[in-house]
Amino acid sequence: MAEKGKATPAAAEEATSQFNASEFLKGTKEELDKVVWPSRQQLISESIAVILMVSLSATIIYFIDKLFSWAAKQVF
């Protein structure tokens, strides 16, 4: 077990190694190949759902704000 404050050999090697752009790009491409991209129809339908939910939430917040504003005017 490594003592507190001391770096492990792997961490020390990683800290001293130089940035390699080609390895980074290779790793990035490998990760992007694993992504399951949505179909155009799925993208459109889910985007519409998000826009509708945000609009609904904003409308509810607006009306609640108006209600509290009206109630505060009645009290004060």
N, C-alpha and C positions, 0 to 999 in steps of 0.2 A: 504494500500500500504506500502510495506517495505521501510524503509529509506535506503538511499545509504550507503553501507558499513556494514550494519547489515544483518546477515544471517537469512533466514526464518527457521522456526522450522523443516521443511522437509530437508532442506540443512544441518542444524546442526546435525540432526539425521543421515543423510547419511555420513557425515564427521566423526562422532564418531563411526559408526558401523564397525565391523570387517569384513574382507574378508571371505566369505564362499565359499569354493571350490565346494561343492556339489550343491549349488544354482547356481553358475556360470556354471557348467557343464550341469545342468538341463536346464538353460536358453539357453545355446549354442545349445543343442540338439533340443530344441523347434524351434529355429531360423533355424537350418539346415534342419528341417523337412519341412519348408516353401519354401525352395529353389526348383526351377524347374530345374533339371539337364538336359543338352542337351543329345540327343541320340549320339551314337558313330558316325553315319554318319554325323550328324550335326556338331559335334566337329571337325571331319576330314575336312569337306568342309570349315568351317569357319577358321580353322587354315591355310589351303592352301590359302584362300583368303587374310589373314593377311600377310603371307609370301610373296605372290606375290605383294601386295601393298607396303610393305616395300622395296622389291627388286626394284620395279619400281621407288619409290621415291629416293632411293639411287642412282640409275642409272641416273636419271634426275639431281640430285644434282652434281654428278660426272661430267657430261657433261657441266653443267653450270659453274662449277669451272674451267674446262679446257678452256672454252670459255673466261672467265674473265682473266685467266692466259695468254692465247695467246694475248688478247687485251692489257694487261698490258705490255707484252714484246714488242709489237709494238709501244706503246707510250713511254716507258722508254728505 
